[in-house]
Amino acid sequence: ACPPPELAREAANACASAGRDLRQEERAQSARAAAANLQAEVEKIDAELTALAQQIDAAGGPGAEGVQGALLEQADLFDEKADLKAEIRELERQADVAAATVSIEKSAGLPPRPDSPTPLRDAGVAAAIAFVFSIGLAFLLEQLDNRIKSADQIERAAPGVPVLGSIPYSGGRRPSKVRSIDRELVAPTSPAAEAYRTLATSLRFSSLGKEKRVILVTSSSGGEGKTTVTANLAAVLAESGLRVVVVSADLRRPMLGSVLHVNDTEKGLTSAMLGDDDLSSCFVSVPLPSGRSLLVLPAGPLPHEPAVLLGSDMFGTVLDRIKRAGADFILVDCAPVLPVSDPLAASRHVDGVIVMALHNKTRQQSLAETLERLDQVDAEVIGVVLNGVPAKSNLYGYHGYRPHRR
């Protein structure tokens, strides 16, 4: 059987009274403790006053010479003591009236009628609250998720840096990173090939009025498709009749060879820089569907300190020799910016930098930090390429070149 309502009322009132008494005692004790601390300060002042009185008497009394400073200090201490005494009296008064400052607003009473449960109404209210909460949570998560999904987000993360183009992902659900199966040259008639031709056009427009023949391609972190984009962009440029050389300068995890089907670590860039092989013997010609070809300079044996090697004058000398040999474009595939400093070191030897961002994976702050680091070494960022865009997205299309405002 349920307990009588009178028992519940008495229990509620008893709890309220106990809480009131406890709160009153807490306030009284707090005031008394503060008063005790002030009283200790008064006792210290009394000791100082005693010492000053003895000093003045030893000097010959208040009228003697040389005691003016002691007399002024004595007066200040008397004033400070009086103030403390006043504060102590106020605290003692607060301790005495603490009982009146905490009271019970209203005692518990008896309900006019029994309270019956309303499960349907309660369930409806709970469902409404859950619905509102879920909407709010979804909105909050959307605000916190700053992965790049649009050109506008790139512009917010990189003000003044143009979006050179977007590369579609035409498969099903795009994975969180570019898999090895994606590392290949696209079919010439595919939508992706058209996107690469648009990107090549944007790149060539960016060179108007300024020589930009040596282009470094990098990204914020790994798995954003920089190597695949570099290889396909080089193929499109070569198909248009330009003389193109691709340099595999990711000297930590070279992947260019897996896209273009060449041996990336036998001999190449590093062996030419160190004088182990002649530069002309390190190039590999890769045939294209049209019958044209592009030249690849593989990475070569991997060094212990890639950043030192790429920042050295030897790397610049290799690029200059390729340029003097008549290359229209030299595309340099390099490591990501955030994990290592290799692309920052190499940027001093190139004419411009393209930064990759992967749709729904690269975060705005990562892209912003990447561009900030490149700006710190005075690298000329040509623009950003958004990779892995869903083929049906309105992001897939032509992004006209806009001058880089620095």
Secondary structure, DSSP 4 states (H G I P E B T S, - for coil): -PPPHHHHHHHHHHHHHHHHHHHHHHHHHHHHHHHHHHHHHHHHHHHHHHHHHHHHHHTTSTTSTT-HHHHHHHHHHHHHHHHHHHHHHHHHHHHHTHHHHS--S------SS-----HHHHHHHHHHHHHHHHHHHHHHHHHH--B--SHHHHHHHSTT--EEEEEEE-SSSPPSS--GGG-SPPPTTSHHHHHHHHHHHHHHHHTTTS---EEEEEESSTTS-HHHHHHHHHHHHHHTT--EEEEE---SS--HHHHHT--SSSSSHHHHHTTSS-GGGT-EEEE-TTS-EEEEE---SPPS-HHHHHHSHHHHHHHHHHHHTT-SEEEEE---TTT-SHHHHHGGGSSEEEEEEETTTSBHHHHHHHHHHHHHTT--EEEEEEEEEETTSTTSS-----PPP-
